[in-house]
Amino acid sequence: MNRVITHVFVTTSLLVSSSQLLAQEEKSELDFFRDAQTGASFNDVPEGPLTPKVLSEQFQAESRFIDWAFESESMLKNEIKKISAGVIKSQRVRCNTTICEIMLVVEGPSERVSNDVGVQIGSVAGLMNKEMTAAIGVLQPGKVAILAYLHDRE
């Protein structure tokens, strides 16, 4: 079985307390994804090769290898359908040549949604021999946004 290394960044608009994630302010989906992709959402995250910001830049610069991209997107979409901790309100799955970008908005209990999404996407990452880096944010109580990248291991 492949070991999946996961790097998770929690946005600064969250408080972690007693195993619950509570939103300090409501954010729109577009704001969350933009802030996560540019690194604006995170406090004290050192620059490095595994941040959502760096992976977003690499993803945008990468060309698309259609056969690999289509197969990878299909696998990911099938796993996303298995998420049972909440209702998927929106999803976008795109793969290029070596990196996949997943954007999800799921309604349901924040902690359960985060764990369930991690398991489902993480299982595909393992099959693809990739690492997963994700940014997780609560848009409002009961509504979670997740930006995940599946990428080559360092």
C-alpha positions in Angstrom: 0.0 0.0 0.0 1.3 3.4 -0.9 1.9 5.9 1.9 0.2 9.3 1.3 1.8 12.3 2.8 -0.7 15.0 3.4 0.0 18.7 4.1 -2.9 20.6 5.4 -3.2 24.4 5.8 -6.1 25.8 7.8 -7.1 29.3 6.9 -6.6 32.2 9.3 -10.4 32.8 9.4 -10.7 29.7 11.6 -10.4 29.0 15.3 -9.6 25.5 16.4 -11.2 24.8 19.7 -12.5 21.6 21.3 -12.3 19.6 18.1 -14.7 22.1 16.4 -13.9 24.6 13.6 -15.7 27.9 14.1 -15.8 30.6 11.5 -14.7 34.1 12.6 -16.2 35.6 9.5 -18.1 34.3 6.5 -16.1 34.1 3.3 -17.4 33.6 -0.2 -16.2 30.5 -2.1 -14.3 32.6 -4.6 -12.6 34.6 -1.9 -11.5 31.4 -0.1 -10.1 29.8 -3.2 -8.3 33.0 -4.3 -6.8 33.6 -0.9 -5.7 30.0 -0.6 -4.1 30.0 -4.1 -2.2 33.3 -3.3 -1.2 32.4 0.2 -3.2 35.3 1.7 -5.2 33.0 4.0 -2.3 31.7 6.1 -0.4 33.1 9.1 3.2 32.1 9.6 3.5 29.6 6.8 7.0 29.5 5.6 7.6 29.7 1.9 8.3 26.3 0.5 7.6 23.8 -2.3 4.4 22.4 -0.7 2.2 25.5 -0.1 -1.0 25.9 -1.9 0.4 29.1 -3.4 3.4 27.4 -4.9 1.4 24.5 -6.1 -1.2 26.8 -7.7 1.5 28.6 -9.6 3.0 25.3 -10.8 -0.4 24.0 -11.8 -1.1 27.2 -13.8 2.3 27.0 -15.6 1.9 23.3 -16.4 0.7 22.1 -19.8 -2.1 19.6 -20.0 -1.4 15.9 -21.0 -4.9 15.0 -22.0 -4.8 11.2 -21.5 -3.4 11.4 -18.0 -5.5 14.4 -17.1 -8.8 12.7 -18.2 -8.1 9.4 -16.4 -7.0 11.2 -13.2 -10.0 13.6 -13.3 -12.4 10.6 -13.7 -10.8 8.7 -10.7 -11.1 11.8 -8.5 -14.7 12.5 -9.5 -15.6 8.9 -8.7 -14.1 9.2 -5.2 -15.7 12.5 -4.6 -19.1 10.9 -5.1 -18.3 8.7 -2.1 -18.1 11.6 0.3 -20.9 10.8 2.8 -20.2 13.4 5.6 -22.0 16.2 3.7 -23.6 17.3 0.5 -21.4 18.5 -2.3 -22.6 22.0 -3.4 -19.9 22.6 -6.0 -16.8 20.9 -7.3 -14.1 21.5 -9.9 -11.5 18.9 -10.7 -8.7 19.7 -13.1 -5.5 17.9 -13.9 -2.7 18.9 -16.2 0.5 16.8 -16.6 1.6 16.0 -13.1 -0.7 18.0 -10.8 -4.4 17.9 -10.1 -6.4 20.7 -8.5 -9.6 20.0 -6.6 -12.0 22.7 -5.4 -14.9 21.5 -3.3 -17.6 23.2 -1.3 -19.4 20.8 1.0 -22.3 21.3 3.4 -22.1 19.3 6.6 -20.3 19.1 9.9 -16.9 20.8 9.3 -14.7 18.2 11.0 -16.5 15.2 9.6 -16.4 16.8 6.1 -12.7 17.5 6.3 -11.9 14.0 7.4 -14.1 12.3 4.8 -12.7 14.4 2.0 -9.2 13.7 3.1 -9.8 10.0 3.1 -11.5 9.9 -0.3 -9.0 12.2 -2.1 -6.1 10.7 -0.2 -7.0 7.2 -1.4 -6.7 8.4 -5.0 -3.4 10.2 -4.2 -2.0 6.9 -2.9 -3.1 5.1 -6.1 -1.5 7.8 -8.2 1.7 7.8 -6.1 1.1 11.4 -5.3 1.2 13.6 -2.2 -1.8 15.7 -1.2 -1.6 19.3 0.0 -4.9 20.9 1.0 -6.3 24.2 2.3 -9.4 23.9 4.4 -11.7 26.7 5.4 -15.2 27.2 6.9 -17.2 29.6 4.8 -20.0 29.6 7.4 -21.1 27.1 10.0 -21.9 23.9 8.2 -20.2 24.9 4.9 -16.6 23.9 4.2 -14.4 24.8 1.3 -11.4 22.6 0.4 -8.7 23.4 -2.1 -6.5 20.3 -2.7 -3.5 19.6 -4.9 -2.3 16.1 -5.8 1.4 16.4 -6.8 4.6 14.5 -7.1 6.5 13.6 -4.0 9.5 15.6 -3.2 
